[in-house]
Amino acid sequence: MIGIDIGGANLKVVDDAGVHIHYCPLWQGAPLADLLKPYAGKPAAVVMSGELADCFASKMDGIRWIVGAVREVIPDTVFYGTDAAFHTRPVPALAAANWLASADYLRENYADAVLLDVGSTTADVIPLNCFEELKGLTDTRRLQEQYLVYTGMLRTNVATLLSSVTLDGTATPVSTEYFAASADAHLALGQIAPEDYTSPAPDNGEKTPEAALRRLARVVCADLDEIGRGGALAVARQFWDAQRTLIARAVEHAVSRSGAGRLITAGIGADLFARELGGVTLEEEIGVVSDALPAYAVREVALRRSGGT
């Protein structure tokens, strides 16, 4: 069996060969069925969050399209929902259930932990000893409960977390244009490598530290030679401080509510946030599949329930 996580921007597949991550922007008409063809021939367990892509008029439209595209290639597919059950047809519970699959897989062995899964776009904050309370939560409710923080390592517009920055002691309002992404800040600060920058750059340009600094300078409507590397790095540091604070507060809230005794981290931001917040990366426990945790988790939950190995 293979596990599949279909997001709005990325398709993640876990099979016996390992983890496979494909850039798959659904809002741009990405060929989901074509990307899945190399994995045909084995049964699949699927979770999704891509139904929220704005190419769909509603979540149910997205769910129907995704289910149809997957079953066209892999007819023997089950879909995990926010009711913690598997389904074979489009139902509302399939919307944004990827995080719950992770919780379902981890909750027995890590019942004393909060899981922080920081991906390219969002951060999931999941108290694993609250599984019954988590069932049925929509993304809207998760936002309200601080279990979903809509910022990630790669795709966040820098201007969404900063209204101004301090440059040489002067408060400087930022442009709200999409000039720089979180990937630019993390690359400039050495928190990701160029090969980790897997989403398109805001200007579709190079994914180098120098190019990232140029994009960060644009956030304050400047060229790099106007504010210098120090100025661009100041933008990056202040973005990172805001992002870290936002996610840390959500983690503290979840720990307080659940009484959890430790933090485990997953996703592209696992190492960074484990260091910053005093957690342990899930990679140390389950290996590189933690980079595609929902895809791995839904596969394992499906095998567990079917009695497979």
C-alpha positions as CSV (number, residue, x, y, z in Angstrom):
1,M,0.0,0.0,0.0
2,I,1.1,3.6,-0.6
3,G,0.2,6.7,1.3
4,I,-0.7,9.9,-0.5
5,D,-1.1,13.5,0.9
6,I,-2.6,15.9,-1.7
7,G,-2.1,19.5,-0.7
8,G,-2.8,22.6,-2.7
9,A,0.9,23.0,-3.6
10,N,2.5,19.7,-3.1
11,L,1.8,16.0,-3.7
12,K,3.6,13.7,-1.2
13,V,3.7,10.0,-1.7
14,V,5.2,7.3,0.6
15,D,5.8,3.8,-0.7
16,D,8.2,1.0,0.0
17,A,10.9,2.9,-1.8
18,G,10.7,6.0,0.4
19,V,9.3,9.5,0.2
20,H,8.5,11.3,-3.1
21,I,7.5,15.0,-3.2
22,H,6.1,16.6,-6.3
23,Y,5.3,20.3,-6.8
24,C,1.7,20.2,-7.7
25,P,0.0,23.6,-7.7
26,L,-3.7,22.7,-8.1
27,W,-4.8,26.3,-8.6
28,Q,-2.6,26.4,-11.7
29,G,-4.2,23.2,-13.1
30,A,-1.4,20.8,-12.1
31,P,-1.9,17.3,-13.7
32,L,-2.6,15.4,-10.5
33,A,-3.6,12.2,-12.3
34,D,-0.5,12.2,-14.5
35,L,1.7,12.7,-11.5
36,L,0.1,9.7,-9.8
37,K,0.5,7.3,-12.8
38,P,4.0,6.0,-11.7
39,Y,2.3,4.8,-8.5
40,A,-0.6,2.9,-10.1
41,G,-1.0,-0.8,-9.4
42,K,-1.0,-0.7,-5.6
43,P,-3.8,0.2,-3.3
44,A,-3.6,3.7,-1.8
45,A,-4.7,5.5,1.4
46,V,-5.1,9.2,0.8
47,V,-5.5,12.4,2.8
48,M,-6.0,15.9,1.3
49,S,-6.0,19.6,2.0
50,G,-5.9,20.7,-1.7
51,E,-9.7,21.0,-1.8
52,L,-9.3,24.6,-0.5
53,A,-7.4,25.7,-3.6
54,D,-9.2,28.7,-5.1
55,C,-9.6,27.0,-8.5
56,F,-12.5,25.1,-6.8
57,A,-15.8,26.9,-6.2
58,S,-16.2,25.1,-2.9
59,K,-14.5,22.5,-0.8
60,M,-16.9,19.8,-2.0
61,D,-16.1,20.7,-5.6
62,G,-12.4,20.2,-4.7
63,I,-13.1,17.0,-2.9
64,R,-15.0,15.5,-5.8
65,W,-12.3,16.5,-8.3
66,I,-9.4,15.1,-6.2
67,V,-11.3,11.9,-5.5
68,G,-12.1,11.5,-9.2
69,A,-8.5,12.2,-10.3
70,V,-7.0,9.7,-7.8
71,R,-9.5,6.9,-8.5
72,E,-9.0,7.4,-12.2
73,V,-5.4,6.2,-11.7
74,I,-5.7,4.1,-8.6
75,P,-9.2,2.6,-8.3
76,D,-8.4,0.8,-5.1
77,T,-8.1,3.9,-2.9
78,V,-9.5,4.8,0.5
79,F,-9.7,8.4,1.8
80,Y,-9.2,9.4,5.4
81,G,-11.6,12.0,6.9
82,T,-11.8,14.2,9.9
83,D,-14.2,11.7,11.4
84,A,-11.1,9.4,11.6
85,A,-12.8,6.9,9.2
86,F,-11.9,5.8,5.7
87,H,-14.3,6.5,2.8
88,T,-14.5,5.4,-0.8
89,R,-16.5,8.3,-2.1
90,P,-16.5,12.1,-1.8
91,V,-17.9,13.3,1.5
92,P,-17.4,16.6,3.4
93,A,-15.3,14.9,6.1
94,L,-12.4,14.5,3.6
95,A,-11.6,18.2,3.7
96,A,-8.3,18.9,5.4
97,A,-7.9,15.7,7.3
98,N,-4.2,15.2,6.8
99,W,-3.2,16.5,10.2
100,L,-5.7,14.1,11.9
101,A,-4.1,11.2,10.2
102,S,-0.8,12.2,11.7
103,A,-2.4,12.4,15.1
104,D,-4.1,9.0,14.6
105,Y,-0.8,7.3,13.8
106,L,1.2,9.0,16.7
107,R,-1.3,9.2,19.5
108,E,-0.6,5.9,21.2
109,N,3.2,6.1,21.3
110,Y,3.4,9.8,21.9
111,A,0.4,10.5,24.1
112,D,2.4,12.8,26.3
113,A,3.5,15.1,23.4
114,V,2.4,18.0,21.2
115,L,3.2,17.5,17.6
116,L,4.4,20.5,15.6
117,D,4.5,19.8,11.9
118,V,5.9,22.8,10.0
119,G,5.6,22.5,6.3
120,S,6.1,24.8,3.3
121,T,2.8,26.7,3.9
122,T,1.4,26.0,7.3
123,A,2.2,24.7,10.8
124,D,0.0,22.1,12.5
125,V,0.0,22.1,16.3
126,I,-1.6,18.9,17.6
127,P,-2.0,17.8,21.2
128,L,-1.8,14.1,20.7
129,N,-3.7,13.2,23.9
130,C,-6.8,15.1,22.8
131,F,-7.6,12.9,19.8
132,E,-11.3,12.5,20.5
133,E,-11.7,16.3,20.9
134,L,-9.8,16.9,17.6
135,K,-12.1,14.7,15.5
136,G,-14.4,16.7,13.3
137,L,-12.5,20.0,13.5
138,T,-12.5,22.0,10.3
139,D,-9.6,24.2,9.4
140,T,-11.6,27.3,10.5
141,R,-12.1,25.8,13.9
142,R,-8.4,24.8,14.1
143,L,-7.5,28.4,13.3
144,Q,-9.7,29.5,16.1
145,E,-8.2,27.0,18.5
146,Q,-4.6,27.9,17.4
147,Y,-4.1,24.3,16.2
148,L,-3.5,25.6,12.7
149,V,-1.0,28.5,12.1
150,Y,-1.1,29.7,8.6
151,T,2.6,30.3,8.1
152,G,5.3,27.9,6.8
153,M,8.9,27.6,5.8
154,L,8.6,28.4,2.1
155,R,5.5,30.0,0.8
156,T,4.4,32.7,3.3
157,N,4.4,36.2,2.0
158,V,6.9,38.1,4.3
159,A,4.5,41.0,4.4
160,T,1.7,38.9,6.1
161,L,3.6,38.8,9.4
162,L,5.3,42.2,9.3
163,S,3.6,45.6,9.1
164,S,6.9,47.4,9.5
165,V,10.6,46.7,10.2
166,T,13.3,48.7,11.9
167,L,16.1,49.7,9.6
168,D,19.0,51.6,11.2
169,G,16.8,52.6,14.1
170,T,13.9,53.8,11.9
171,A,10.5,52.2,11.8
172,T,9.9,51.4,8.1
173,P,6.4,50.2,6.9
174,V,6.6,47.3,4.4
175,S,5.1,46.9,1.0
176,T,2.2,44.4,1.0
177,E,3.2,43.2,-2.5
178,Y,4.4,39.6,-2.8
179,F,8.1,40.6,-3.1
180,A,9.6,38.0,-0.8
181,A,8.6,34.7,0.7
182,S,9.5,32.9,4.0
183,A,11.9,30.8,2.0
184,D,13.9,33.9,1.2
185,A,14.2,34.8,4.9
186,H,15.2,31.3,5.9
187,L,17.6,30.9,3.0
188,A,19.3,34.3,3.8
189,L,19.6,33.3,7.5
190,G,21.1,29.9,6.6
191,Q,18.1,28.0,8.0
192,I,17.4,26.2,4.8
193,A,19.7,25.2,1.9
194,P,19.1,26.3,-1.7
195,E,17.9,22.8,-2.6
196,D,15.2,23.0,0.1
197,Y,13.7,26.0,-1.7
198,T,11.3,23.9,-3.7
199,S,8.5,26.4,-4.3
200,P,8.8,29.0,-7.0
201,A,10.4,32.3,-5.9
202,P,8.1,35.3,-5.9
203,D,9.9,36.7,-8.9
204,N,10.4,33.3,-10.5
205,G,14.1,34.1,-10.1
206,E,17.1,32.3,-8.7
207,K,17.0,30.5,-5.4
208,T,20.4,31.7,-4.0
209,P,21.2,33.6,-0.9
210,E,22.0,36.7,-3.0
211,A,18.7,36.5,-4.9
212,A,16.9,36.1,-1.6
213,L,18.5,39.2,-0.2
214,R,17.4,41.2,-3.3
215,R,13.8,40.0,-2.8
216,L,13.9,40.9,0.9
217,A,15.1,44.4,0.0
218,R,12.1,44.9,-2.2
219,V,9.9,44.4,0.9
220,V,10.8,47.9,1.9
221,C,10.8,49.1,-1.8
222,A,14.5,49.1,-2.0
223,D,17.3,47.7,-4.1
224,L,19.9,45.7,-2.3
225,D,22.6,48.4,-2.8
226,E,20.3,51.0,-1.1
227,I,19.9,49.2,2.2
228,G,22.9,46.8,1.9
229,R,23.1,43.2,3.0
230,G,22.7,44.2,6.6
231,G,19.4,45.9,5.8
232,A,18.0,42.9,3.9
233,L,19.2,40.5,6.7
234,A,17.4,42.8,9.2
235,V,14.1,42.2,7.3
236,A,14.8,38.5,7.3
237,R,15.6,38.4,11.1
238,Q,12.5,40.4,12.0
239,F,10.3,38.1,9.9
240,W,11.8,35.1,11.5
241,D,11.3,36.6,15.0
242,A,7.6,37.2,14.2
243,Q,7.1,33.7,12.7
244,R,8.9,32.0,15.6
245,T,6.8,34.0,18.1
246,L,3.5,33.2,16.4
247,I,4.2,29.4,16.3
248,A,5.7,29.3,19.8
249,R,2.6,30.9,21.2
250,A,0.4,28.3,19.6
251,V,2.6,25.5,20.9
252,E,2.5,27.0,24.4
253,H,-1.2,27.2,24.2
254,A,-1.5,23.5,23.1
255,V,0.9,22.4,25.9
256,S,-1.1,24.3,28.5
257,R,-4.4,23.0,27.4
258,S,-3.3,19.3,27.1
259,G,-0.8,19.1,29.8
260,A,1.7,17.6,27.4
261,G,5.2,17.0,28.6
262,R,7.2,17.2,25.4
263,L,7.3,18.6,21.9
264,I,8.0,16.5,18.8
265,T,8.5,18.2,15.4
266,A,8.1,17.1,11.8
267,G,8.1,18.6,8.3
268,I,10.7,20.8,6.6
269,G,10.9,23.0,9.7
270,A,11.5,20.1,12.1
271,D,15.1,20.7,12.9
272,L,14.9,24.5,13.2
273,F,11.9,24.4,15.5
274,A,13.2,21.5,17.6
275,R,16.3,23.6,18.3
276,E,14.3,26.8,19.0
277,L,11.5,25.4,21.1
278,G,13.3,22.5,22.8
279,G,11.7,19.6,21.0
280,V,12.8,16.4,19.4
281,T,12.5,15.7,15.7
282,L,10.3,12.9,14.6
283,E,13.0,12.0,12.1
284,E,15.0,10.6,15.0
285,E,12.1,8.3,15.7
286,I,10.8,7.2,12.3
287,G,13.4,8.4,9.8
288,V,13.0,10.6,6.7
289,V,9.3,9.7,6.2
290,S,8.7,12.4,8.8
291,D,9.2,14.9,5.9
292,A,5.9,13.6,4.5
293,L,4.2,12.7,7.8
294,P,0.5,12.7,6.8
295,A,1.2,10.5,3.8
296,Y,3.2,8.0,5.9
297,A,0.7,8.2,8.7
298,V,-2.4,7.5,6.6
299,R,-0.7,4.5,5.1
300,E,0.2,3.1,8.5
301,V,-3.3,3.8,9.9
302,A,-4.9,2.0,6.9
303,L,-2.5,-1.0,7.3
304,R,-3.1,-1.1,11.0
305,R,-6.9,-1.2,10.5
306,S,-6.8,-3.8,7.8
307,G,-4.4,-6.0,9.7
308,G,-1.8,-5.6,7.0
309,T,2.0,-5.2,7.4
